[in-house]
Amino acid sequence: MVLHNSLRLYTSVDTFTLEPVYNDPSVVTENVVIQRSNGEVHLNAPAGRVSTQEEVMTIYGVIGFIRLLAGEYMIVITDRTKVGRLGDNDVFKVKDYKVLPLSRNNLALSQTQIAEEASYLSLLHSHLQSGEFHFSYDYELTHSLQRQSLLKSSTQPLWQRADERFFWNHRLQHKFIEHSKKHKDQDLSKFILPIINGFVSIKAAEINKKPFTFCLISRRSRHRAGTRYFSRGVDTKGDVSNYNETEQIIIADAGLNGAASALPGSQEVRLSHVQTRGSIPIFWAQINNVKYTPKLQIFENDETSAAFRRHFEAQKKLYGGQLVINLINKHGYEGPMGAEFARQIDALNDPKIKYHHFDFHKECSKMRWHRVFLLIDHFQEDLVKQGYFKAETTKDGTEKVLDIQTSVVRTNCMDCLDRTNVVQSVVARWVLNRQLRSLGILAYDQQFESFEEFEVLFRNVWADNADVISCAYSGTGALKTDFTRTGTRTKAGALQDLQNSIVRYVKNNFLDGMRQDAYDLFLEFDIQDAHGSPFADTRPVHFKLVPLVLVLGLAMLAASVIIPEDHLSVAVLLFVSFWIAVMTYSAKFILANGYQYVNWPRLVPLSYTRPASKFATTEVRTPLGTAEVELGWKNE
């Protein structure tokens, strides 16, 4: 079932009407009518009264519906950018959108609620504007090629076949989904558009005068999604933070290697290799306190082993055997994490899980980044056995699977961003050389590194992928991308990393609470769960005033330099000394009470599991109010 790829949205006083746009006017159309008064949905119902002054617009899909204080809003795609084409299927990126209220006014809201509504809408817009959202009307973008091959016989519509982990707007499509389930004669499946959050790049390439399509797709999981310090580790269901599935795809003419095709009439061959990344699957956190590196806390919990096991059981069910690469430091503050990770792996004692701890910073210190290829040497036999997906297809879509991928590389560092992306790109490079040789694009003794144009393309696509995934989690582009883009570690790259690290510090401490709220509002927060105003700052007044005093001190120092004629007079020196003392006290106060100055999430309690007896030593007051929610702890 192919989805409608463009719609006209008619707005009336009473209704929104969605009508497909067809090139052939003889095609009988259908429509969806949404009652603005109560949100009811009907297929092929009469439209409401349309005024000539009201807008009729073309849209390219409905992202979904969200309920806030003033009622429901419909989010629609008003512009799209074509990323590329996979076979006969176009893939698009959301370029622009609109949030349309079903209700026509906010008269039922108090002034306080109107201000809160504006805050909710601001969070929604920030999420939609900052995210990388992709979709296709006929390609199953939530699935890898290998999973798609298993679903070929299914007649289910696209939204039912979608991998719910990566169906980013699944919650927002609840209205259309539930209507389709309840009313068999009112199937809205052609209007239900799954969207992924992540990275998609589709490039035309050529090596040895043989053309092919090179594609990289990273799918971000909607489970346990969030920002760097507010979403860490695992939950009791086995979902981990910052989980991504990255698929590298090659599509080429089936006859490139000159050999007979396995499938009569074969038109093209598709090859795919999948890797995953995700947070270390134990209960841990670094609780923000305005210090540059918050203290690492590993929580002793009876649920740890069960959650760890659930995570890897899900991994094995989805991907087969696990080649686990842990890139954190073996010593220093990261050391205990590595020890606990290894202990949990040993406790599983699963022959399908192979674990390797590669101390990235130690092994690659002093710019020796070529040593990352030692990982390939370590896992080479397993990577050969792992293989990759390969299938041939005919023009009519008939497919014959020739090979499958039997395991997956699961890579992590602390944030699963910078070190992780470097290693994933190295693994992808090794696999891609094997794939291109199997197609006859490369000779048996060639590597694509010898072909500068494609080498540059490969490096930049992987570096762009790193930046997109990093921005979503940490707020900045990835570190170490100079190695990914150029193959060497440079001083200029190190300086860029320093800049990104400073920006990360500012965002992670003073802005990420709002970013986390934006994730939660889009993915899980129910407005009915709000108790009072979630945006109220309940800190005592003196906590709020100290930063202002610090800023005032800086202004007074600047004035003492600019205004006085005699800068060394006793009065000026006393004035300067007083404000330096005030600023020193203010800075020490802020550092001593750092939890008070972190921008905490307001909507959903942070999903850490409470450690039994040690909790009291970590409890502090924050702007969130009640003692139970101060650090967001809750029992799972």
Secondary structure, 3 states (H helix, E strand, C coil): CCCCCCEEEEECCCEEEEEECCCCCCCCCCCEEEECCCCCEEECCCCCCCCCCCCEEEECCEEEEEEECCEEEEEEEEEEEEEEEECCEEEEEEEEEEEEECCCCCCCCCHHHHHHHHHHHHHHHHHHHHCCEEECCCCCCCCCHHHHHHCCCCCCCHHHHCCCCCCCCCCCCHHHHHHHHHCCCCCCHHHCCCCEEEEEEEEEEEECCEEEEEEEEEEECCCCCCCCCCCCCECCCCCECCCEEEEEEEEEECCCCCCCCCCCCEEEEEEEEEEEECCCCCCEEECCCCCCCCCEEECCCCCHHHHHHHHHHHHHHHHCEEEEEECCCCCHHHHHHHHHHHHHHHHHCCCCEEEEECCHHHHCCCCCHHHHHHHHHHHHHHHHHHCCEEEEEECCCCEEEEECCCEEEEEECCCCCHHHHHHHHHHHHHHHHHHHHHCCCCCCCCCHHHCHHHHHHHHHHHHHHHHHHHHHHHCCCCCCHHHHHHCCCCHHHHHHHHHHHHHHHHHHHHCHHHHHHHHHHHHCCCHHHCCCCCCCCCCCHHHHHHHHHHHHHHHHHHHHHHCCCCCCCHHHHHHHHHHHHHHHHHHHHHHHCHHHHCCCCCCCCCCCECCCCCHHHHCCCCCCCCHHHCCCCECC
